Amino acid sequence: MPRCRALPAAVGALCRALPPRARLAPDVLRRARFDRPQATLDFWRLLYALLKQIHGGEWTESDAIDTQIRFVKSALWYHGYGRPELYQLPSDGSAGSRELLLAFSWLLHRVNLLEWLLARNRVKTGDETSVCTCEDDLSHSQKDTTEMAPGLEDRVDVRYLQWLNGKLRFQWRSLHAQHQEQCKLLHKIHLFTSGSHTDQALGHFSVTETDLIRHPENYNQLLQHLELETMQLEAFLEWKQLEAVYWQWMETVLDNMAEEGSLRTVRDAPVETSRLQEGATCCPWAESMTVQIDRLSGEMTALHSQLQELVARRRSAWCQKVKTREEELQKEDFSTKLGKIEESVELKLLDLTNHGAPNKNKMHGSCRLVFRSKRSASKTGFGGSASKEPVPAVSATEVIRELRMREASLQRELKQLQDECKQRLDGIAERLDGVICISP
């Protein structure tokens, strides 16, 4: 397909793949390339709707534009968008459509926006549950957390952290109880409708199908949702075929912005110089003002050099402290270090079987729950297909076994961390005179 025809097709497929409440006309993207102010408000509303869906918030189209702009800026900052020109845009939405086009394209690539929206907005059967048996590297995450906020323990009250921990445990137990109740009701639906489905791979109705039997008037609404989802999936497939054309077009947008920025810099530099020269000839006080500016510039340069010297002295002092601390750590008992290493190696060896199993697929994402009796469990598969090909299946017993193994591994790691903290506290308590520490 020629490029002149491929680009409109790619932009059109992208717009059709977006959710209906966040859909954008293709002409808006074309106007945004040339930084037309007419496209600015449409882009702010688009980013507001998309980011609200990502963060699970409710919104209406009647929300004030300044509220939408503030939320979009804060959400993009949260996701790591660091282009300062976006955060300098006016809060009335009067300019900056090309900057918003860049932010939208960045978000499209950063979070796999279309895939995420399709998975979130698809028609639900009501039988889904989330399963994750992936292995997480907790050591790296803990290091990152401590390095991001050094000295945080000096500013946060421990009692407040304990209260947050208790609140989190209570909410988790409430959520767990609600999930158990949902599973009981789902089991009743699957048990009472067993043998009623035409698909022998399932054998029972889903929650959505049961609701249709009770309320047949909802059939047209469900059919509309399915047709809309089908059109979005077709548009997404077309977008994936033409995605490279869109990113080539965005490269030209970035090149144009770079050229305009360089031209603006070159054009503005002689203008400022000429303005100073004209002011010196027209105004009697301009020459003295120029002298004061030069003097302030010299003072700023001197302060900058002094600050550099101060930073260098502080850095050398800090390096000396670090070196002294390293020497103290090296003087610790070698047997203690050896014991820690042996515990760590033993923990890793216990988990080696799970990590090194090549034939075990780690599950992550949403799965559909299917009821299996003992008689039919060995005959049918898992899924919603009536074809003769075997459907990938995993039993709840296997998932529970893997999760329990993962729980045991985490419990061992927790015990190791608790022992390390206890040893550190014991070392601190030994240096305190007249203080008696009693274990809880």
GUTIBA-449612 format. One record per residue (C-alpha): residue in three letters; x, y, z. Coordinates in nm, 4 decimals. Example, Ala and Ser with C-alpha at 12.3 -4.5 7.8 and 13.67 -1.06 7.14 Angstrom:
  aa       px       py       pz
 ala   1.2300  -0.4500   0.7800
 ser   1.3670  -0.1060   0.7140
***
This chain:
  aa       px       py       pz
 met   0.0000   0.0000   0.0000
 pro   0.1441   0.3457  -0.0886
 arg   0.2444   0.5656   0.2017
 cys  -0.0078   0.8342   0.1046
 arg  -0.2846   0.5797   0.1565
 ala  -0.1284   0.3764   0.4370
 leu  -0.1020   0.6669   0.6819
 pro  -0.4757   0.7578   0.6747
 ala  -0.5591   0.3892   0.7076
 ala  -0.3293   0.3528   1.0104
 val  -0.4698   0.6627   1.1800
 gly  -0.8257   0.5501   1.1088
 ala  -0.7629   0.2024   1.2485
 leu  -0.6062   0.3532   1.5609
 cys  -0.9076   0.5760   1.6205
 arg  -1.1550   0.2917   1.5679
 ala  -0.9647   0.0651   1.8083
 leu  -1.0120   0.3131   2.0931
 pro  -1.3112   0.2732   2.3290
 pro  -1.6317   0.4529   2.2225
 arg  -1.6185   0.7033   2.5092
 ala  -1.2574   0.7920   2.4236
 arg  -1.2765   0.7860   2.0462
 leu  -1.1050   1.0529   1.8384
 ala  -1.1636   1.1705   1.4840
 pro  -0.8663   1.1080   1.2477
 asp  -0.8661   1.4750   1.1432
 val  -0.7778   1.5740   1.5000
 leu  -0.4442   1.3872   1.4772
 arg  -0.3647   1.5514   1.1442
 arg  -0.4394   1.8990   1.2817
 ala  -0.2317   1.8262   1.5918
 arg   0.0733   1.7592   1.3758
 phe   0.0706   2.1256   1.2720
 asp  -0.0051   2.2382   1.6303
 arg  -0.3515   2.3675   1.5468
 pro  -0.5303   2.5003   1.8593
 gln  -0.8617   2.3541   1.7352
 ala  -0.7373   2.0030   1.8246
 thr  -0.6177   2.0831   2.1765
 leu  -0.9401   2.0334   2.3719
 asp  -1.0174   1.7080   2.1912
 phe  -0.6765   1.5703   2.2896
 trp  -0.7114   1.6758   2.6529
 arg  -1.0491   1.4977   2.6704
 leu  -0.9032   1.1902   2.5020
 leu  -0.6129   1.1615   2.7456
 tyr  -0.8457   1.2297   3.0378
 ala  -1.0804   0.9464   2.9383
 leu  -0.7973   0.7006   2.8699
 leu  -0.6082   0.7718   3.1907
 lys  -0.9276   0.7528   3.3943
 gln  -0.9884   0.4050   3.2550
 ile  -0.6303   0.3018   3.3296
 his  -0.6594   0.4175   3.6909
 gly  -1.0108   0.2776   3.7347
 gly  -1.1783   0.6099   3.8082
 glu  -1.5215   0.7387   3.7145
 trp  -1.5587   1.0409   3.4928
 thr  -1.8127   1.2355   3.2920
 glu  -1.7763   1.4502   2.9839
 ser  -1.9082   1.7478   3.1795
 asp  -1.6014   1.7636   3.4060
 ala  -1.4329   2.1043   3.4003
 ile  -1.1498   2.1323   3.1494
 asp  -0.9035   2.2628   3.4095
 thr  -0.9808   1.9597   3.6271
 gln  -0.9202   1.7293   3.3310
 ile  -0.5901   1.8996   3.2480
 arg  -0.4634   1.8785   3.6065
 phe  -0.5480   1.5093   3.6241
 val  -0.3809   1.4341   3.2888
 lys  -0.0629   1.6121   3.3882
 ser  -0.0420   1.4352   3.7243
 ala  -0.1219   1.0937   3.5718
 leu   0.1378   1.1319   3.2972
 trp   0.3941   1.2374   3.5558
 tyr   0.3053   0.9271   3.7555
 his   0.3662   0.7073   3.4504
 gly   0.7058   0.8686   3.3930
 tyr   0.6437   1.1175   3.1122
 gly   0.9232   1.3697   3.1587
 arg   0.8869   1.6190   2.8746
 pro   0.8656   1.9597   3.0518
 glu   0.6874   2.1328   2.7642
 leu   0.3694   1.9381   2.8404
 tyr   0.3516   2.0577   3.2013
 gln   0.3963   2.4181   3.0872
 leu   0.0836   2.4124   2.8694
 pro  -0.1961   2.6538   2.9728
 ser  -0.4743   2.5204   3.1923
 asp  -0.7487   2.6525   2.9646
 gly  -0.6614   2.4176   2.6774
 ser  -0.5918   2.6954   2.4298
 ala  -0.2656   2.5606   2.2849
 gly  -0.0336   2.2627   2.2697
 ser  -0.2065   2.0069   2.0467
 arg   0.1245   1.8782   1.9094
 glu   0.2651   1.8258   2.2586
 leu  -0.0482   1.6289   2.3427
 leu  -0.0009   1.4203   2.0280
 leu   0.3470   1.3294   2.1517
 ala   0.2130   1.2432   2.4984
 phe  -0.0617   1.0256   2.3491
 ser   0.1849   0.8387   2.1285
 trp   0.4194   0.7894   2.4242
 leu   0.1352   0.6467   2.6328
 leu   0.0292   0.4273   2.3409
 his   0.3724   0.2643   2.3366
 arg   0.4577   0.2795   2.7072
 val   0.1667   0.0843   2.8566
 asn   0.0508  -0.1159   2.5493
 leu  -0.2569   0.1011   2.5579
 leu  -0.4753  -0.0697   2.2983
 glu  -0.4092  -0.4220   2.4269
 trp  -0.4836  -0.3136   2.7816
 leu  -0.8072  -0.1387   2.6873
 leu  -0.9296  -0.4324   2.4794
 ala  -0.8653  -0.6730   2.7656
 arg  -1.0366  -0.4440   3.0173
 asn  -1.3443  -0.3570   2.8103
 arg  -1.4171  -0.6972   2.6611
 val  -1.7493  -0.8673   2.7297
 lys  -1.7196  -1.0615   3.0531
 thr  -1.8677  -1.4059   3.1088
 gly  -1.8692  -1.3594   3.4859
 asp  -1.6618  -1.6739   3.5443
 glu  -1.3165  -1.5149   3.5306
 thr  -1.0570  -1.5090   3.8024
 ser  -0.7023  -1.3775   3.8114
 val  -0.4188  -1.6266   3.8592
 cys  -0.0482  -1.5526   3.8966
 thr   0.2199  -1.8119   3.9690
 cys   0.5117  -1.6024   3.8435
 glu   0.8256  -1.5763   4.0511
 asp   0.9064  -1.2267   4.1753
 asp   1.2577  -1.1156   4.2584
 leu   1.1893  -0.9572   4.5935
 ser   1.5515  -0.8771   4.6655
 his   1.5761  -0.6276   4.3804
 ser   1.2443  -0.4653   4.4644
 gln   1.3490  -0.4220   4.8266
 lys   1.6774  -0.2619   4.7234
 asp   1.5002  -0.0237   4.4899
 thr   1.2560   0.0772   4.7628
 thr   1.5279   0.1539   5.0144
 glu   1.7355   0.3479   4.7646
 met   1.4463   0.5635   4.6480
 ala   1.3670   0.7032   4.9911
 pro   1.6776   0.7107   5.2105
 gly   1.6219   0.8240   5.5677
 leu   1.2471   0.7664   5.5472
 glu   1.2485   0.5836   5.8790
 asp   1.3470   0.9078   6.0535
 arg   1.0327   1.0894   5.9377
 val   0.7599   0.8223   5.9574
 asp   0.6047   0.7162   6.2858
 val   0.6240   0.3401   6.3380
 arg   0.2771   0.3396   6.4973
 tyr   0.1315   0.4869   6.1791
 leu   0.2932   0.2094   5.9753
 gln   0.1518  -0.0491   6.2157
 trp  -0.1938   0.1047   6.1758
 leu  -0.1619   0.0910   5.7976
 asn  -0.0517  -0.2718   5.8182
 gly  -0.3535  -0.3603   6.0327
 lys  -0.5889  -0.1766   5.7995
 leu  -0.4415  -0.3579   5.5005
 arg  -0.4824  -0.6961   5.6712
 phe  -0.8466  -0.6196   5.7565
 gln  -0.9267  -0.5145   5.4002
 trp  -0.7513  -0.8216   5.2626
 arg  -0.9583  -1.0499   5.4893
 ser  -1.2794  -0.8731   5.3826
 leu  -1.1857  -0.9126   5.0187
 his  -1.1011  -1.2783   5.0733
 ala  -1.4400  -1.3401   5.2391
 gln  -1.6218  -1.1709   4.9498
 his  -1.4253  -1.3774   4.7004
 gln  -1.5167  -1.6982   4.8819
 glu  -1.8840  -1.6020   4.8747
 gln  -1.8581  -1.5287   4.5026
 cys  -1.7001  -1.8702   4.4427
 lys  -1.9826  -2.0418   4.6323
 leu  -2.2481  -1.8693   4.4206
 leu  -2.0546  -1.9449   4.1031
 his  -2.0313  -2.3105   4.2027
 lys  -2.4091  -2.3226   4.2472
 ile  -2.4647  -2.1812   3.8982
 his  -2.2234  -2.4283   3.7412
 leu  -2.3672  -2.7217   3.9369
 phe  -2.7347  -2.6464   3.8662
 thr  -2.6756  -2.5843   3.4940
 ser  -2.4420  -2.8789   3.4442
 gly  -2.5246  -3.0702   3.1255
 ser  -2.7351  -2.7886   2.9797
 his  -2.4760  -2.6302   2.7522
 thr  -2.4396  -2.7316   2.3891
 asp  -2.0614  -2.7044   2.4161
 gln  -1.9480  -3.0302   2.5730
 ala  -1.6107  -2.8764   2.6617
 leu  -1.7950  -2.6518   2.9093
 gly  -2.1063  -2.8461   3.0008
 his  -2.2654  -2.5613   3.1990
 phe  -2.3789  -2.2017   3.1609
 ser  -2.1738  -1.8987   3.2534
 val  -2.2990  -1.6163   3.4713
 thr  -2.3824  -1.4051   3.1663
 glu  -2.5732  -1.6885   2.9990
 thr  -2.7669  -1.7598   3.3176
 asp  -2.8586  -1.3932   3.3427
 leu  -2.9860  -1.4029   2.9827
 ile  -3.2092  -1.6965   3.0660
 arg  -3.3582  -1.5055   3.3572
 his  -3.3784  -1.1738   3.1698
 pro  -3.4165  -1.2352   2.7944
 glu  -3.4736  -0.8655   2.7327
 asn  -3.0986  -0.8066   2.7853
 tyr  -3.0158  -1.0040   2.4711
 asn  -3.0102  -0.7027   2.2381
 gln  -2.7802  -0.5102   2.4706
 leu  -2.5361  -0.8009   2.4906
 leu  -2.5462  -0.8396   2.1130
 gln  -2.4578  -0.4719   2.0716
 his  -2.1633  -0.5096   2.3078
 leu  -2.0378  -0.8129   2.1153
 glu  -2.0690  -0.6341   1.7794
 leu  -1.8825  -0.3324   1.9171
 glu  -1.6067  -0.5545   2.0564
 thr  -1.5787  -0.7337   1.7212
 met  -1.5358  -0.4028   1.5372
 gln  -1.2683  -0.2939   1.7844
 leu  -1.0807  -0.6222   1.7400
 glu  -1.0947  -0.5883   1.3602
 ala  -0.9639  -0.2322   1.3871
 phe  -0.6874  -0.3502   1.6216
 leu  -0.5763  -0.6187   1.3737
 glu  -0.5662  -0.3578   1.0987
 trp  -0.3685  -0.1253   1.3277
 lys  -0.1066  -0.3921   1.4003
 gln  -0.0468  -0.4327   1.0263
 leu  -0.0032  -0.0565   0.9756
 glu   0.1558   0.0369   1.3091
 ala   0.5024   0.0914   1.1589
 val   0.3601   0.3601   0.9275
 tyr   0.2253   0.5536   1.2249
 trp   0.5591   0.5526   1.4069
 gln   0.7406   0.6660   1.0931
 trp   0.4948   0.9536   1.0760
 met   0.5659   1.0392   1.4405
 glu   0.9376   1.0498   1.3612
 thr   0.8668   1.3211   1.1033
 val   0.6661   1.5113   1.3671
 leu   0.9639   1.5000   1.6049
 asp   1.2006   1.6111   1.3284
 asn   0.9782   1.9086   1.2476
 met   0.9651   2.0086   1.6126
 ala   1.3441   1.9896   1.6412
 glu   1.3892   2.2044   1.3300
 glu   1.1412   2.4653   1.4520
 gly   1.3119   2.4752   1.7920
 ser   1.6561   2.5331   1.6413
 leu   1.5247   2.8029   1.4069
 arg   1.3492   2.9767   1.6951
 thr   1.6706   2.9763   1.9009
 val   1.8777   3.1226   1.6159
 arg   1.6144   3.3833   1.5370
 asp   1.5639   3.4998   1.8943
 ala   1.9347   3.5376   1.9820
 pro   2.0146   3.8413   1.7578
 val   1.6814   4.0000   1.8462
 glu   1.7712   4.0144   2.2141
 thr   2.1143   4.1616   2.1351
 ser   1.9669   4.4287   1.9105
 arg   1.7118   4.5181   2.1754
 leu   1.9892   4.5809   2.4292
 gln   2.1807   4.7948   2.1821
 glu   1.8738   4.9974   2.0913
 gly   1.7897   5.0442   2.4579
 ala   2.1405   5.1726   2.5287
 thr   2.1055   5.4450   2.2648
 cys   1.7462   5.5426   2.3400
 cys   1.7385   5.5257   2.7196
 pro   1.9976   5.7002   2.9388
 trp   1.9685   5.4375   3.2143
 ala   2.0143   5.1375   2.9833
 glu   2.3952   5.1503   2.9992
 ser   2.4008   5.1447   3.3806
 met   2.1488   4.8593   3.3751
 thr   2.3793   4.6620   3.1462
 val   2.6700   4.7224   3.3859
 gln   2.4616   4.5937   3.6776
 ile   2.3632   4.2850   3.4801
 asp   2.7280   4.2132   3.4056
 arg   2.8171   4.2575   3.7721
 leu   2.5392   4.0217   3.8809
 ser   2.6559   3.7682   3.6225
 gly   3.0065   3.7803   3.7671
 glu   2.8730   3.7327   4.1193
 met   2.6654   3.4364   4.0045
 thr   2.9752   3.2817   3.8467
 ala   3.1711   3.3262   4.1687
 leu   2.8889   3.1740   4.3740
 his   2.8733   2.8818   4.1331
 ser   3.2436   2.8123   4.1768
 gln   3.2121   2.8343   4.5564
 leu   2.9208   2.5926   4.5456
 gln   3.1249   2.3497   4.3372
 glu   3.4053   2.3622   4.5944
 leu   3.1580   2.3037   4.8791
 val   3.0060   2.0045   4.6979
 ala   3.3532   1.8602   4.6390
 arg   3.4414   1.8906   5.0095
 arg   3.1133   1.7329   5.1164
 arg   3.1610   1.4504   4.8677
 ser   3.5128   1.3768   4.9926
 ala   3.3913   1.3749   5.3531
 trp   3.1062   1.1392   5.2613
 cys   3.3451   0.9059   5.0773
 gln   3.5661   0.8965   5.3833
 lys   3.2683   0.8001   5.6011
 val   3.1711   0.5264   5.3576
 lys   3.5271   0.3944   5.3539
 thr   3.5390   0.3885   5.7344
 arg   3.2081   0.2017   5.7463
 glu   3.3330  -0.0538   5.4952
 glu   3.6402  -0.1158   5.7087
 glu   3.4160  -0.1713   6.0135
 leu   3.2018  -0.4177   5.8228
 gln   3.5081  -0.6082   5.7096
 lys   3.6105  -0.6566   6.0737
 glu   3.2931  -0.8520   6.1526
 asp   3.3143  -1.2158   6.2490
 phe   3.3781  -1.4302   5.9402
 ser   3.1643  -1.7143   6.0723
 thr   2.8586  -1.4868   6.0889
 lys   2.8995  -1.3946   5.7237
 leu   2.9521  -1.7591   5.6341
 gly   2.6323  -1.8565   5.8135
 lys   2.4330  -1.5955   5.6250
 ile   2.5746  -1.7163   5.2951
 glu   2.4879  -2.0785   5.3781
 glu   2.1291  -1.9837   5.4663
 ser   2.0921  -1.7923   5.1420
 val   2.2330  -2.0795   4.9373
 glu   2.0039  -2.3268   5.1118
 leu   1.7024  -2.1079   5.0358
 lys   1.7956  -2.0841   4.6697
 leu   1.8529  -2.4590   4.6456
 leu   1.5082  -2.5278   4.7888
 asp   1.3538  -2.3139   4.5170
 leu   1.5765  -2.4473   4.2400
 thr   1.3297  -2.7208   4.1478
 asn   1.0535  -2.4680   4.0829
 his   1.2780  -2.2248   3.8977
 gly   1.4472  -2.4816   3.6772
 ala   1.1444  -2.6845   3.5694
 pro   1.1399  -2.6409   3.1894
 asn   0.8007  -2.8006   3.1292
 lys   0.6050  -2.5930   3.3779
 asn   0.4250  -2.2889   3.2347
 lys   0.3899  -1.9993   3.4724
 met   0.0378  -1.8577   3.4656
 his  -0.0407  -1.4889   3.4785
 gly  -0.3621  -1.3108   3.3916
 ser  -0.7302  -1.3880   3.3739
 cys  -0.8619  -1.7453   3.3487
 arg  -1.2124  -1.8828   3.3169
 leu  -1.3403  -2.1118   3.5879
 val  -1.5020  -2.4306   3.4553
 phe  -1.6763  -2.6855   3.6770
 arg  -1.5469  -3.0417   3.6438
 ser  -1.6989  -3.3445   3.8068
 lys  -1.4829  -3.6483   3.8767
 arg  -1.6478  -3.8306   3.5870
 ser  -1.5861  -3.5614   3.3247
 ala  -1.2570  -3.4166   3.4477
 ser  -1.0459  -3.6630   3.2527
 lys  -1.2500  -3.6353   2.9309
 thr  -1.2870  -3.2651   2.8630
 gly  -1.0575  -2.9680   2.8594
 phe  -1.0595  -2.6111   2.9733
 gly  -1.2078  -2.3262   2.7717
 gly  -1.4966  -2.2268   2.5526
 ser  -1.4295  -2.4046   2.2247
 ala  -1.6410  -2.6821   2.0788
 ser  -1.3683  -2.7990   1.8424
 lys  -1.2067  -3.1399   1.8595
 glu  -0.8635  -2.9934   1.9348
 pro  -0.7607  -3.0176   2.2990
 val  -0.8081  -2.6965   2.4941
 pro  -0.5306  -2.5969   2.7393
 ala  -0.6483  -2.6647   3.0906
 val  -0.5146  -2.6374   3.4406
 ser  -0.6818  -2.7767   3.7491
 ala  -0.7477  -2.5752   4.0606
 thr  -0.5602  -2.8366   4.2625
 glu  -0.2438  -2.7727   4.0635
 val  -0.2762  -2.3974   4.1054
 ile  -0.3316  -2.4365   4.4799
 arg  -0.0263  -2.6619   4.5075
 glu   0.1957  -2.4110   4.3257
 leu   0.0650  -2.1230   4.5341
 arg   0.1315  -2.3158   4.8546
 met   0.4870  -2.3883   4.7411
 arg   0.5312  -2.0203   4.6683
 glu   0.3861  -1.9345   5.0103
 ala   0.6354  -2.1676   5.1806
 ser   0.9207  -2.0040   4.9907
 leu   0.8068  -1.6581   5.0958
 gln   0.7681  -1.7732   5.4552
 arg   1.1286  -1.8965   5.4559
 glu   1.2489  -1.5687   5.3118
 leu   1.0442  -1.3767   5.5692
 lys   1.1969  -1.5781   5.8514
 gln   1.5447  -1.5078   5.7161
 leu   1.4741  -1.1336   5.7070
 gln   1.3299  -1.1441   6.0594
 asp   1.6417  -1.3188   6.1868
 glu   1.8626  -1.0566   6.0228
 cys   1.6590  -0.7756   6.1786
 lys   1.6798  -0.9460   6.5181
 gln   2.0569  -0.9705   6.4918
 arg   2.0811  -0.6034   6.4012
 leu   1.8596  -0.5066   6.6951
 asp   2.0691  -0.7205   6.9284
 gly   2.3819  -0.5443   6.8073
 ile   2.2243  -0.2039   6.8677
 ala   2.0997  -0.3048   7.2133
 glu   2.4465  -0.4196   7.3207
 arg   2.5814  -0.0664   7.2674
 leu   2.3101   0.0892   7.4898
 asp   2.4009   0.1138   7.8588
 gly   2.1273   0.0532   8.1139
 val   1.8666  -0.0589   7.8607
 ile   1.6949  -0.3983   7.8788
 cys   1.5173  -0.5248   7.5657
 ile   1.2408  -0.7847   7.6152
 ser   1.1201  -0.9825   7.3146
 pro   0.7444  -0.9516   7.2477
***
